[in-house]
Amino acid sequence: MKAQKEAIKERIVMAALDGFREHLKSSFSEFKKFGLTFSMTHPAFGEAIKGLKTRESIEAAAASCLTEAKIAIDAVAREARVAGARLRIA
């Protein structure tokens, strides 16, 4: 039973991590043509779900953590676009 619960937690975290990676990739793909790459540390999904018991609470915590990470990615991408626009103007 414990192994099954851990497997469920792992699937939830891996799905959230995949969502993070995909959002990161799509948000910064436009900068590849300039030879720029971006990296960010992945969210602490494990910490977000620590101590939670129900599948619903684990899914909700992972989704919330992913949402926060996507907001951070969008903010960095927005700043990079603004900086790029300034360079083109100068």
GIPEDA-V973671 format. One record per backbone hydrogen bond with DSSP energy under -1.0 kcal/mol. CO is the residue of the C=O (numbers start at 0). NH is the residue of the N-H. E is the energy in kcal/mol with one decimal. If there is no record, write none. Layout:
CO;NH;E
CO;NH;E
//
This chain:
0;4;-2.1
1;5;-2.4
2;6;-2.1
3;7;-2.0
4;8;-2.4
5;9;-2.6
6;10;-2.3
7;11;-2.2
8;12;-2.6
9;13;-2.8
10;14;-2.2
11;15;-2.0
12;16;-2.7
13;17;-2.5
14;18;-2.0
15;19;-2.2
16;20;-2.6
17;21;-2.5
18;22;-2.2
19;23;-2.5
20;24;-2.6
21;25;-2.6
22;26;-2.2
23;27;-1.4
27;30;-1.5
28;31;-1.3
30;33;-1.3
30;35;-1.8
31;34;-2.1
42;44;-2.0
43;47;-2.1
44;48;-1.7
48;51;-2.2
53;57;-2.2
54;58;-2.8
55;59;-2.4
56;60;-2.2
57;61;-2.5
58;62;-2.4
59;63;-2.3
60;64;-2.3
61;65;-2.4
62;66;-2.4
63;67;-2.2
64;68;-2.0
65;69;-2.5
66;70;-2.1
67;71;-2.0
68;72;-2.6
69;73;-2.7
70;74;-2.0
71;75;-2.1
72;76;-2.7
73;77;-2.4
74;78;-2.2
75;79;-2.4
76;80;-2.2
77;81;-2.2
78;82;-2.6
79;83;-2.4
80;84;-2.3
81;85;-2.2
82;86;-2.0
83;87;-1.8
84;88;-1.6
85;89;-2.1
//
